[in-house]
């Protein structure tokens, strides 16, 4: 159970870091947080996929 909780916490941190990186590189702009964006979906899915390859739950 502790490993699953740690995995979930790291996944959440990676998702927040992905959003921060997308803002920093200009993919997301302030005010567009509520609009659906396939680039965000693809970026988050890729980050979570790669993380699960490194640390399977």
MODELLER restraints for C-alpha pairs under 7 A, 6 or more apart:
rsr = mdl.restraints
at = mdl.atoms
rsr.add(forms.Gaussian(group=physical.xy_distance, feature=features.Distance(at['CA:4:A'], at['CA:57:A']), mean=6.41, stdev=0.5))
rsr.add(forms.Gaussian(group=physical.xy_distance, feature=features.Distance(at['CA:7:A'], at['CA:57:A']), mean=6.81, stdev=0.5))
rsr.add(forms.Gaussian(group=physical.xy_distance, feature=features.Distance(at['CA:11:A'], at['CA:48:A']), mean=6.74, stdev=0.5))
rsr.add(forms.Gaussian(group=physical.xy_distance, feature=features.Distance(at['CA:15:A'], at['CA:44:A']), mean=6.20, stdev=0.5))
rsr.add(forms.Gaussian(group=physical.xy_distance, feature=features.Distance(at['CA:18:A'], at['CA:44:A']), mean=6.60, stdev=0.5))
rsr.add(forms.Gaussian(group=physical.xy_distance, feature=features.Distance(at['CA:22:A'], at['CA:28:A']), mean=5.67, stdev=0.5))
rsr.add(forms.Gaussian(group=physical.xy_distance, feature=features.Distance(at['CA:23:A'], at['CA:29:A']), mean=6.20, stdev=0.5))
